[in-house]
Amino acid sequence: MSLFLCLADLFFIGSVFGWVLEVFFRKFFSSGNPEHRWINPGFCAGPYLPLYGTGLCVLYLLAALGDLEGWGTSAQGKAILFAFMAVSMTVIEYIGGLIALKAFHLRLWDYTDMWGNIQGLVCPLFSFFWAVLGAVYYFLIHPYVLDALHWLAENLAFSFVIGFFFGVFTVDLCYSAQLAARLRKFARETGIEVRLENLKAHAQSVEDQIRQRHHFFLPFLRRRSLAGALKRLREQHGSKEKH
């Protein structure tokens, strides 16, 4: 099985499972969602997070390199491998968050209140969590990855799912780019840094107020949902400045 197909499968699997993990985290633990609503955690509309897909591909490559170098034969080698995994995932997280922040004035997540954070995009606590996830991957998933991917490659139905996923993902990126352009315009006009999780919570609240069905995957589908959420965000920002 070619490396490209292997990484394509891993990107799909990581993106979907990462999205599921974030859905539950935003629901029960995130301070940006004080009402504990079910919120689509990604900037894309679909049930996937590219950051996790990219991360799983990196974990696979690092684990494969560790196997070649023999790092898995000693406790010290494994510790070095998990440290590399944590650093790599932190760098991916930082780059993704920085691009959204600088290019679109959009904060996808916020670690500002966390100790040792850098620009609110990364922090030691979540780097530790990345190391834990890396260890979980290495011990529980990596030993079975190649066999699973070979089976998936021979299953034509799953190959169709992968192709369909990347087709939908491409369309989704175009839709999300248009939304990002609108949010960037709002941010430049008002000087407000848009926090995605708070904005989605506002949009869902507006939907509840106008008694319309809220779209989990397309929280900004209706123009008045996004307009109402941005209006509320502008009002909150103005009240903070007055105080």
Protein Blocks (a to p, Z undefined) as FASTA:
>chain_A
ZZklmmmmmmmmmmmmmmmmmmmmmmmmpmklmnopacdfbfbfbdcdfklmmmmmmmmm
mmmmmmmnommmpmklmmmmmmmmmmmmmmmmmmmmmmmmmmnopafbdcklpghiahhl
acfklmmmmmmmmmmmmmmmmmmmmmmmmmmmmmmklmmmmmmmmmmmmmmmmmmmmmmm
mmmmmmmmnopacdfklmmmmmmmmmmmnopacdfklmmlpmklmmmmmmmmmmmmmmmm
mZZ
